[in-house]
Amino acid sequence: MENITKPNKPIVNHIYTADPSAHVFEGKLYIYPSHDLDHNGPSNDNGDQYAMEDYHVLSMDNFNSPCIDHGEVLHLRDIPWAKQQLWAPDAAYKNNTYYLFFPARDKDNIFRIGVATSTKPEGPFTPQDSYIPGSFSIDPAVLVDEDQKAYMYYGGLWGGQLEKWQTGTFVPDAEGPAENEPALGPIIAELSEDMLTFKEKPQEISIVDEDGNPILAGDEERRFFEGAWVHKYNGNYYLSYSTGTTHSIVYAISEKPEGPYIYKGKILTPVLGWTTHHSIVEFNDKWYLFYHDCSLSGGVNHKRSVKYSELKYNEDGTIQTIEYK
Ligand code: FUB
């Protein structure tokens, strides 16, 4: 069959997709991506070029079947609190409900994180009236642990506004730490039983090197930038993320969901395009990396396409680096 999804090829090519969050729900692979818009608006370090307005859900029965687009499942116009920029989402299942977590700028131009619900993994999703109280910044990723506790990981520098929250309130002109100071880490917050609020005040995660020293803000090859994802392998928590300005996906390991996480290495070398964003999922006893690049648009940064590749572990639990080609 011609339209079977192949490794390292766009999983769909009729729309631009990015920031894939892949999950196995009801025995199938579901992918929750951003939906990139083709437009000629401004492009800058604030991320104005990422002017997305809706979400589509994609699914595959397996890797020998076509990728289905379930169509628009949530639109900006239906989210009462959101003004613009529906960036990288994630989904989770608990309480017989599917939850779509997503960032957007509120009416004051501040990124917040919202939640929408559905009875089906493919949606459509109904948003809550307001964003999650106490939420900020971008790129939510939710882990429902084996004990059914659910944790949201989030945050992103620059356009993602994480630097502006260092005091606990939004400081519009705040800058990040100096190069010789610890880098800002992603944020973790345990979710309430109903998955609609935070159970606790969000906490910053510490990422350290093998000697226990914090990764510094000037260490752009290793410091957190955006796109956090946490998965479990052999009982350990793996935090993976984009290094932004150096364009790699890297990872760190901890015995606890909240860290500290010890930096381990690179998962994916730089892709074509400025952003890199991924998820990791186990399906039929193999592990896969979902990621995006800009190959479908010939390298236009805001017109990206989701792909996947098999991901392999070494015997000691480290991950083999995937060389982008
Ligand atoms: O898609 C918009 C933003 O670009 C995401 O939130 C970031 O992770 C980066 O991929």
Boltz pocket constraint, residues with backbone or C-beta under 6 A from the ligand:
constraints:
  - pocket:
      binder: B
      contacts: [[A, 18], [A, 19], [A, 34], [A, 50], [A, 87], [A, 88], [A, 138], [A, 139], [A, 156], [A, 226], [A, 227], [A, 275], [A, 276], [A, 277]]
      max_distance: 6.0
